[in-house]
Each structure stands twice: as C-alpha cells, then as structure tokens.
Amino acid sequence: MNDEINSLAIQDNLSNEDIKNLIYTIKGKQVMLDSDVARLYHYETRRINETVKRNIERFPIEFCFQLTTKEIRNYLKILSPEFPEWLLEYIYTQIC
C-alpha cells in the first residue's frame, strides 16, 4: 500500500480554489468524496477504495468513513443530485 500511496502524484492543474470546492462538511467534518480524492491524485476511485478495503486497519475512522444509505441520499441532494449513490463508497477526512 505504501508504494501505491507514495507513487501518487497530486494533480497540478487544480487551483487552491478548485480544491476548496471539493471539500464538504459532512457529520461536522471537512471531507472529500472518494472520487474527488482519486481525481486529485490521478488515480481510479475503485483502486483507492480497494486499497482502503485491503488495509482497513491502516485507515482509522479519523481518516475515512462510509455513509449509510440514508446519509448518502440526504447528502447527495446537497452535493450533486445526479450523482449515482452506488458510486459513493468512502468519505475521506485526511489525505496523505
């Protein structure tokens, strides 16, 4: 996992303002959606989520968490109504 994370390159064509627009407040925490983290690091969303699932002991609740189906539906109304809820696996509170 460390090799995967260390090899990630942060996308350099996003401005600070663009990145700020990817941050939401959910459950009182500043978070990013898994798809936005993947885009930021030029990585596939499913690969980031697979890494977390394979190494869940390395990713405590303070780092990332999953929403319930009800929470997903409520937040997607705010975030992006056209976003398919089945795509949202993890919410990240910290980025390496």
C-alpha positions as semicolon CSV with decimal commas, in nm:
position;residue;x (nm);y (nm);z (nm)
1;M;0,000;0,000;0,000
2;N;0,276;0,247;0,088
3;D;0,422;0,209;-0,260
4;E;0,081;0,282;-0,411
5;I;0,026;0,588;-0,195
6;N;0,382;0,714;-0,237
7;S;0,361;0,684;-0,614
8;L;0,053;0,905;-0,633
9;A;0,115;1,243;-0,789
10;I;-0,112;1,528;-0,693
11;Q;-0,286;1,682;-0,990
12;D;-0,113;2,011;-1,057
13;N;-0,369;2,185;-1,273
14;L;-0,615;2,243;-0,989
15;S;-0,604;2,577;-0,815
16;N;-0,643;2,615;-0,440
17;E;-0,994;2,741;-0,508
18;D;-1,074;2,430;-0,715
19;I;-0,956;2,210;-0,429
20;K;-1,154;2,411;-0,173
21;N;-1,465;2,347;-0,384
22;L;-1,408;1,971;-0,346
23;I;-1,430;1,992;0,033
24;Y;-1,767;1,942;0,200
25;T;-1,884;1,940;0,559
26;I;-2,039;1,605;0,644
27;K;-2,108;1,492;1,000
28;G;-1,935;1,809;1,117
29;K;-1,607;1,716;0,946
30;Q;-1,431;1,864;0,645
31;V;-1,424;1,582;0,390
32;M;-1,364;1,492;0,027
33;L;-1,551;1,232;-0,174
34;D;-1,357;0,925;-0,283
35;S;-1,397;1,021;-0,648
36;D;-1,251;1,367;-0,584
37;V;-0,953;1,221;-0,396
38;A;-0,896;0,989;-0,692
39;R;-0,915;1,277;-0,939
40;L;-0,679;1,486;-0,729
41;Y;-0,418;1,206;-0,732
42;H;-0,475;1,089;-1,093
43;Y;-0,596;0,754;-0,967
44;E;-0,902;0,539;-1,022
45;T;-1,163;0,569;-0,749
46;R;-1,205;0,194;-0,730
47;R;-0,829;0,145;-0,681
48;I;-0,818;0,387;-0,387
49;N;-1,120;0,217;-0,230
50;E;-0,971;-0,128;-0,290
51;T;-0,652;-0,018;-0,114
52;V;-0,852;0,102;0,184
53;K;-1,055;-0,221;0,199
54;R;-0,742;-0,439;0,179
55;N;-0,571;-0,238;0,453
56;I;-0,865;-0,119;0,664
57;E;-0,661;-0,144;0,985
58;R;-0,436;0,131;0,849
59;F;-0,729;0,364;0,783
60;P;-0,896;0,455;1,112
61;I;-1,233;0,630;1,129
62;E;-1,048;0,961;1,164
63;F;-0,910;0,910;0,812
64;C;-1,213;0,786;0,622
65;F;-1,558;0,650;0,682
66;Q;-1,859;0,518;0,497
67;L;-2,203;0,672;0,498
68;T;-2,525;0,481;0,548
69;T;-2,763;0,455;0,253
70;K;-2,992;0,713;0,415
71;E;-2,700;0,951;0,471
72;I;-2,588;0,909;0,111
73;R;-2,934;1,000;-0,017
74;N;-2,953;1,305;0,212
75;Y;-2,607;1,436;0,126
76;L;-2,636;1,371;-0,246
77;K;-2,933;1,606;-0,258
78;I;-2,692;1,874;-0,139
79;L;-2,374;1,764;-0,319
80;S;-2,494;1,652;-0,658
81;P;-2,845;1,520;-0,724
82;E;-2,737;1,343;-1,045
83;F;-2,452;1,157;-0,871
84;P;-2,534;0,783;-0,858
85;E;-2,541;0,686;-0,490
86;W;-2,391;0,342;-0,551
87;L;-2,064;0,507;-0,658
88;L;-2,003;0,670;-0,321
89;E;-1,804;0,428;-0,108
90;Y;-1,582;0,632;0,121
91;I;-1,557;0,983;0,253
92;Y;-1,202;1,097;0,331
93;T;-1,126;1,330;0,616
94;Q;-0,750;1,335;0,563
95;I;-0,530;1,298;0,260
96;C;-0,177;1,160;0,281
